[in-house]
Amino acid sequence: MPESEQESAPGGIDTTKPSVSRVYDYMLGGKDNYEIDRQVAAAVLKIAPDAPQAAQANREFLRRTVRHLAAEAGIRQFLDIGSGLPTQGNVHEIAQSVSPGAHVVYVDHDPIVLVHGRALLAVDETTTIVNADVRDPDAIIGDPKTRALIDFEEPVGLLMFGILHHLADDENPGSVLGRLVEPLASGSHVVISHFHNPGEALPEVSEQAYTAERLFNEHLGTGRWRTREQILAYFDGLELVEPGLVPLPEWRADSADHATPGITYHTFVGGVGRKP
Ligand SMILES: C[S@@+](CC[C@H](N)C(=O)[O-])C[C@H]1O[C@@H](n2cnc3c(N)ncnc32)[C@H](O)[C@@H]1O
């Protein structure tokens, strides 16, 4: 790592270890990443050259689903877990373009996200960023900043983009999600995007998913490519909104989409569930 990078990094940010949010930022063409993150990204790009398109497809899925929640489902408050570094088209910008004054609570545990988030995401009294770990859902729900912006008597948009696959099986992602959904009012919506291993249906893609999983865990200590059944189980107790759980570019694509099917097309899926 160039010495100047550590010197220029905001306090609390360790530039000797790669971070999920910074590698993802690099894939999206962002500038908030360091040499150590770019080395991991280079290794990922060797096995999945279209990883940047997958990251882009995830952001486009985010744009379409948040618009859907704000415009069609009448949601005016959003809880965005594992929100990541600010980028083009942040949740509050999308939600407020449809529903001015919509409230957004961003949640992340990475110091760099908190530093940049405080500057660019927590922009006025309608948005805030909470420093919390998704593995402690009660801390998120009970945080005074969450309580100040989210009225749990009204429907909430619970956004779980690219986060549940960063929980290992023994960290019980299903019950973590359940604890977050439990206090939500009827009519709330849950959006999930998740790394997917298609198994025997697509053997070559499945092999690539296993390779990516090994690589992520070696460098970042996290990353699970789950089966369709495992991901569908997250929607238990919710009504799955059409078109169901699909590759991200297939969820109500519109004319503003750029995604092109590539290697990662079937390894990143998403869906929306409505709490009855
Ligand atoms: C791949 S990024 C996704 C960013 C954004 N949600 C999106 O989909 O574009 C995953 C984010 O989850 C955060 N994250 C990972 N594990 C977490 C945890 N246990 N608690 C809170 N945030 C976590 C990372 O810091 C990172 O910012």
The ligand as a MOL file (V3000), in Angstrom:
LIG
                    3D

  0  0  0     0  0            999 V3000
M  V30 BEGIN CTAB
M  V30 COUNTS 27 29 0 0 0
M  V30 BEGIN ATOM
M  V30 1 C -21.8850 -5.2060 -0.8570 0
M  V30 2 S -22.1620 -3.8210 0.1810 0 CHG=1
M  V30 3 C -23.8300 -3.4410 -0.2800 0
M  V30 4 C -24.1280 -1.9620 -0.2450 0
M  V30 5 C -25.5620 -1.5910 -0.6300 0
M  V30 6 N -26.5220 -2.1940 0.2750 0
M  V30 7 C -25.8610 -2.0460 -2.0390 0
M  V30 8 O -26.4460 -3.1290 -2.2010 0
M  V30 9 O -25.5060 -1.3780 -3.0070 0 CHG=-1
M  V30 10 C -22.4060 -4.6070 1.7630 0
M  V30 11 C -22.4120 -3.6290 2.9170 0
M  V30 12 O -22.8080 -4.3200 4.1020 0
M  V30 13 C -21.9840 -3.9060 5.1650 0
M  V30 14 N -21.9310 -4.9970 6.1390 0
M  V30 15 C -21.3550 -6.2090 6.0040 0
M  V30 16 N -21.5070 -6.9340 7.1270 0
M  V30 17 C -22.1970 -6.1430 7.9950 0
M  V30 18 C -22.6660 -6.3250 9.3160 0
M  V30 19 N -22.4370 -7.4620 9.9810 0
M  V30 20 N -23.3410 -5.3120 9.9070 0
M  V30 21 C -23.5740 -4.1430 9.2470 0
M  V30 22 N -23.1590 -3.9210 7.9730 0
M  V30 23 C -22.4840 -4.9080 7.3610 0
M  V30 24 C -20.6300 -3.6270 4.5440 0
M  V30 25 O -19.8770 -2.7260 5.3450 0
M  V30 26 C -21.0430 -3.0170 3.2150 0
M  V30 27 O -21.1400 -1.6270 3.2810 0
M  V30 END ATOM
M  V30 BEGIN BOND
M  V30 1 1 1 2
M  V30 2 1 2 3
M  V30 3 1 2 10
M  V30 4 1 3 4
M  V30 5 1 4 5
M  V30 6 1 5 6
M  V30 7 1 5 7
M  V30 8 2 7 8
M  V30 9 1 7 9
M  V30 10 1 10 11
M  V30 11 1 11 12
M  V30 12 1 11 26
M  V30 13 1 12 13
M  V30 14 1 13 14
M  V30 15 1 13 24
M  V30 16 1 14 15
M  V30 17 1 14 23
M  V30 18 2 15 16
M  V30 19 1 16 17
M  V30 20 1 17 18
M  V30 21 2 17 23
M  V30 22 1 18 19
M  V30 23 2 18 20
M  V30 24 1 20 21
M  V30 25 2 21 22
M  V30 26 1 22 23
M  V30 27 1 24 25
M  V30 28 1 24 26
M  V30 29 1 26 27
M  V30 END BOND
M  V30 END CTAB
M  END
